[in-house]
Amino acid sequence: MKQFLCIDIGGTSMKIGVLNEEGEILKTDSIKSPDTIEKMYQIIEDVFHGYENIEGLALSMPGAVDSEKGIIGGSSALDYIHGPKIKEDLENRIHVRVEMENDANCAALAEVWKGAASDVNDCCFIVSGTGIGGAVVKDKRIHKGKHLHGGEFGYMIADFDFTTHAMKTWSDVGSTMAVVREVARLKGVDVASLDAKEIFDHYHEDPIYEKVVDKFYFVLANGIYNLQYAYDPEKIVIGGAISVREDLLDEVNLRLDEIFKTFTHAKIRPVVCTCQYHNDANLLGALYHFLTVNS
């Protein structure tokens, strides 16, 4: 069976996997992300030559990834990946086909291929962590948009003060990091002294935790409601750090109940689920992209 090298390149680490064409993960490893593009190329080349019979390289990367041209626009924690012809450069070094896709899109594709969205054609994927990202899937393919920003839900305005015209995005007010920042502000403590999991685990026991987490779930439910009526997907899948919480769907659905009590004319209730693959999603989705990009 064919084997592929899949690498999820993030701001702090590069997760490496060898997968077969059925999506089975045969080997995994992790390496600290380097500080230059040349070092990144060299690491990838060394890792590639450490395995035998690798048919191709599939990359999951941050930023506005142009999969066809093999370059990355936008911005990310790794400034050096924006601009170089990464796909072309790596193919010239390792002499196998290279494909690359945005990391949130890869996470969505993993669920489309074998996970929570494998039974539908159209879905939205929300990544909730230190910020808000996501993907729009149409007919089991990523819809990137004209400027490669399709699914960048974190940019959507989620809070607006009509008196001061102060605006905040979904990432500003609806990410798990936003919860930590707001709790720190209200308690007058350093952000570094707080842990998001601790806040969510005990939010019914502390009035400040409760206020902030309740808003988080309402903002999340509000975004889900808006996506349903903007795109009308068959499912909305939640990924990211928050998706591992067993109470997540109950909390979101409680807030959706409130929304639908208010807007009684709205008849299409979102079908919301959590992702299945979590930490392995980007590797699996990168492979799926590799296998289907020219099909």
N, C-alpha and C positions, 0 to 999 in steps of 0.2 A: 504494500500500500504506500502511496506517495506521502512524503513528509515535507512540512513547510516550517520555516523559521518565522515566528511571529514576535514582534517587539512592541510593547506599549511604552512609549517615551513620555515621561512626565517631568514636572518641574524639579523633583527631587530624586527620582529613581527611574530606571529602565527595567521593566518586567519582561523577561525573556521566556518564550515557550516554544517547544517543538510540538506541532500538532499534525495529526494525519488528516486526510481529506474528509473524514467523517466528523471532524471537530473534536476528536479525543486528544486530551492533553497528555503527551508522553513524558515530557520533562519540563521543569520550570526553574528559573533562577532570577536573581535580581542584582542589579549593579547601580551604583550611584551615578546619576546623570552628570556628564562632564560639563566643562565650562566653555568649550569651543566646538565649532562644527567639525573641525578636523579630528579632534579627539573622539567625537561621536562616531564619525565615519570609521575610525580605526577600531573602536570597540566593536562595532557591528561587523566589520570585516574579520576581526579575530574570532568573534563568537561564531560566525558563519563557517569559518574554516575548522572550527572545533567539532563540527558534526559532519557526517557523511550522508550522501544521497539526499541533499536538500533541494527541492524542486523550485523554490522561490521564497522571496522575502515579503512579508506583509507587515506594514507599519501602522500603528495607531498613534496619532500625534495631535497636540493642541493647536489651536489657531484655525484660520480660514484656509483649510487644505484644498488646493486645486488638484484633484486626483489625476486629471488628464495631463496637466503640465508638470506635475510633480514638484510644485513649489507651494509655499505657505505664506499667506497674507495675514492681516490682522495683528494681534499681539498675544503674547503669552509670557510665562515665567522664564522661557528660554529664548532670549532675544535673538540668538545666533541662528535659529532655524528659519527665520523670516527673510526670504529673499533667495537663498541658494537653490540651485536645481538639484534637490535632494534625490529624487528618483533617478535622474540621469547619472548623477555622480556615483551613486551606489551601484547601479547596473554596470558602470564602467570598471568598478573595483571588484565586484564579486561574480559578474558574468552570469547572473540569472535574472529572471524577471522580478521587478520590484513594483509593488503597489502600495499606496498610502491613502489613509482616510482620517478624518477628524475623530478624536477620541470619543466624543459623545455620540457621534454617528455610529462608531464601531459598537459601543455599548447597546445602542438600539438594534443594530443588525444582529447581534447575538441573540436578542430576544425574538426577533423576527424569524431567525433561522431555526432555533431549537428551544426557545424559552416561552415567556409569558404571552408573546404576540404571534406565536407560530400558527395560530388558528385564524388569523385575520389578515386582510390585505392593507388596510389603512389604520394607522395609529399615530399617536404622539408619545414621545418619550421625554420625561422630565428628569433631569439630573439635579438633585438637591444636596448641596454640600457646602463648601466655603462660598460658593456662588450658585447661581442657577444657570444651567445649560439645558440642552435638549436636542431633539431631532424630530423632523416631520417625515413620516413614511407614507408613500403612496404606491399602491400595487407592489408592496414588499421592496420598494426601492427608496433610497433617501432622496427627498426633495430638498435641494440645496439653496434654491433661489438664485436670482440673477447675480448677486454679489457674494454668494457662498455664506450667507448669514441666516439661511432658513433654520429654524429651531433654536435660535439664540434668544430664548424666552426671557433670559435674565435682563435684557435691555428694555423690556416692556415697562411702562410707567405703572406702578402699583400704588403710589401714594401721592396725592396732590393737595396742597393747601391753597384754596382759592383766594385767601386773604394776602398771603405773602408770595404766592406763586412758587413756593418751594416744592421741588419734585424729587421723588425717590423711585428707583427702579425695583423690580421684583428681587433682584440680587441684593439690593440695599436693605430691603425689609423682610424678605421671605426666605433667606438662606439660613442654615444652621449657624453660620458665623454671625449673621445679623442678630440672632437670638442671644448669643454670648455677648456681643457688643452692647446690646440694650440692657441686659441684666447687669453687666458691669457698670453701665452709666447710672442705672437706678439705685444700685447698691453702693456706688462710689468706690469701687474696687478696680484693680488692674485686670484687664482682659485675660492676661496670662494666668491669673489665679483661678480661672473658671474652666470647667469642662462641660462641653455640650451634652454628653451622655448623662452626666450627673444631673444637669438641669432638667432634661426630659424625663429621666427616671423618677425624679422626686417633685415634679411640677405641681402636684396637688397638695404638697406639704408646705409650700412657701408661696405667700401671696404675690411676690414679685415674679417668681418663676411662672406661676399660674397665669398672670396677666400677659407676660411676654410669649409664652408657649401657646396660649389660646389665640393670640393674634397671629402667630406663625401658622397655625392650622387653618385659620380663616383666610389668610393670604394665599396659602396653598390651594385651598378649596376654591377660592375666587379665581385663581389662575386656571385651574382645571375647568371650571365652568366656562370661562371666556374661551379657552381653547376648543371646548366642545362646540360652541356656537360659531367660532371662526372657521373651523375646519371640518367639524362633524365626523371625527374618527370613530372607528368601531371600539377602540380601547385607548385608554391613556395609562401608560406604564410609568411608575415612579422608580427611579434608580438613585444612586448616590448613597451617602452614608446613612441618611434617614430611613432608607428602604428596609433595613434589617430590623426595624422596630416591629414587634408583634402587634402593637396597638395602633399602628399607623393608619391602616384602612378604616378601622372603627372611628378614629378621631376625625379623619377627613370626611367620612360619610355623615357624621354628626353635624359637621359644618355645612355640608351640601344640603342636608335636611333643612337647615335654617335658610339657606339661599332659596331653595325651591318653595318654602313656605311664603317667602317674600314675593318671589316672581312666579305667581301661580300660572301665568300664561306659558311658561317654559315647560315643555313636555318631554324633552329628550334629556334623560339623566345620564351623565357620563358613566361608563363602565371603567372603574379604576382598579388597577392591580399593581403589585410590586414586582420588581424584576426577579429573575431566577438565578442569574449567573454572577452577580455582584463583582468580586475582584477578578474573576476570569473573563468577564464580558468583553473587555477591549481586545484581548487576544483572539477570542472566538470570532468577534465581529470583524476584526481585521482580516482573518482568514476567509470569512464569508464574502467580504468585499473582493478579496483577491480572486476567489473562485467564480464570482458572478460578474465582475466588472466588464468583461467583454462578451458575456453570454446574451 
